[in-house]
Amino acid sequence: MENVAACNALAKVLRDQEQGFVAEARAIRAEHVSFQEYDRRMIDAITTRRTAIQATKLTELSVSEEVCGCSGDRLDDLRYRAQQEMSNLRDYLNDFTRALKTDPTDLYIDQP
């Protein structure tokens, strides 16, 4: 019973963090900012998201059987999801970093 509660709590932390990240990305996208500023802010948001995932200890390479009281198949699933998201975020970070180098300085994201 404790394991289920611990896993549910860990899953909720991840869900809440993800929802916060998505809300931040949407807010940045809704602003009248240059492409370069958009890229910089998204890089910051992605970096913050990656740090939050790392803080959960789900992406560590240790063979720990437990994270925050969660263990078993549910932990394996949460670890897999965290690792997949970290990979996706790394790709996004690379994309935004490359774009930042080539974006025009006078173009805004909401211009037609």
Backbone hydrogen bonds, N-H to C=O, Kabsch-Sander energy under -0.5 kcal/mol:
donor,donor_aa,acceptor,acceptor_aa,energy
5,A,1,M,-2.1
6,A,2,E,-2.7
7,C,3,N,-2.7
8,N,4,V,-2.6
9,A,5,A,-2.4
10,L,6,A,-2.3
11,A,7,C,-2.6
12,K,8,N,-2.2
13,V,9,A,-2.2
14,L,10,L,-2.1
15,R,11,A,-2.5
16,D,12,K,-3.0
17,Q,13,V,-2.5
18,E,14,L,-2.4
19,Q,15,R,-2.6
20,G,16,D,-2.1
21,F,17,Q,-2.3
22,V,18,E,-2.7
23,A,19,Q,-2.4
24,E,20,G,-2.3
25,A,21,F,-2.6
26,R,22,V,-2.5
27,A,23,A,-2.3
28,I,24,E,-2.5
29,R,25,A,-2.3
30,A,26,R,-1.6
31,E,27,A,-0.5
31,E,28,I,-1.2
33,V,31,E,-1.4
35,F,107,L,-2.4
38,Y,34,S,-2.8
39,D,35,F,-2.7
40,R,36,Q,-2.6
41,R,37,E,-2.7
42,M,38,Y,-2.5
43,I,39,D,-2.5
44,D,40,R,-2.2
45,A,41,R,-2.5
46,I,42,M,-2.9
47,T,43,I,-2.6
48,T,44,D,-2.5
49,R,45,A,-2.3
50,R,46,I,-2.7
51,T,47,T,-2.2
52,A,48,T,-2.2
53,I,49,R,-2.2
54,Q,50,R,-2.5
55,A,51,T,-2.0
56,T,52,A,-0.7
56,T,53,I,-1.1
57,K,54,Q,-1.7
58,L,53,I,-0.7
60,E,57,K,-0.8
67,V,70,C,-2.3
70,C,67,V,-2.4
72,G,65,E,-0.6
76,D,72,G,-2.2
77,D,73,D,-2.5
78,L,74,R,-2.4
79,R,75,L,-2.9
80,Y,76,D,-2.5
81,R,77,D,-2.5
82,A,78,L,-2.4
83,Q,79,R,-2.7
84,Q,80,Y,-2.4
85,E,81,R,-2.6
86,M,82,A,-2.4
87,S,83,Q,-2.0
88,N,84,Q,-2.5
89,L,85,E,-3.1
90,R,86,M,-2.2
91,D,87,S,-2.0
92,Y,88,N,-2.5
93,L,89,L,-2.8
94,N,90,R,-2.3
95,D,91,D,-2.3
96,F,92,Y,-2.9
97,T,93,L,-2.3
98,R,94,N,-2.4
99,A,95,D,-2.5
100,L,96,F,-2.2
101,K,97,T,-1.0
101,K,98,R,-0.5
102,T,98,R,-0.7
102,T,99,A,-1.1
103,D,99,A,-1.8
107,L,104,P,-0.7
109,I,33,V,-2.5
111,Q,108,Y,-1.7
